[in-house]
Amino acid sequence: MGIRYYKLTDDIAHPDRWELGKLHDSRGEELWPAPLMRGEPTHLEGRMTLPVKRVGAALDFSHAAFGIPIVHVRIAECFMHLATDCVQFFPVDIEGHAEQYLLLNVSRTVKCIDDHASEEVRYWRPEDERPEKTGQYRAVYGMRLDPAKVGEVKIFRPWGWTVALIVSEEVKQALEDLKATGVNFKEV
């Protein structure tokens, strides 16, 4: 059957979990999240800060506002070991927590969405009056990937729908072996 892939998301059903707020850069200004969701390398200087919107159990993997992945250092080590060329990490100080956390930037995209196997895909059309987006994905429901197009990449964002963070079965298994908290997987 080949390699299986999973959409990695924040487990919002985890009991008594914390909820993280909006990232701030080293100057205390709100960090614009778009560069962190493109699936490409980025540059950030200094330490980011992150407030806790709702106090609760600290998780190994969670999303800050706008879906920015935040990981405990032990999870970052797992990603670095398995997918060094696909990830970047930036230090984050989380309000009220001395543990070391990092912002995860997935710096790789792969053109691999299987439009026909996915439940539904919608594209931006000329009549939507967004010429800069015409021909790009507008929505992807029940996403399925074509594993043959992925190759050996173990963590990436799918081209055209970079809001999704995808991991290989090997990464999923490694996170489960670590008993990482806050992770949720859905096969794609």
Helices and strands as residue ranges (DSSP letters): E 5-10, E 19-20, G 34-36, E 48-50, E 52-54, E 61-64, G 65-67, E 68-72, H 73-83, G 84-86, E 87-94, E 101-106, E 109-110, E 120-123, G 126-128, E 137-141, H 147-150, E 155-158, E 166-168, H 169-177, E 183-187
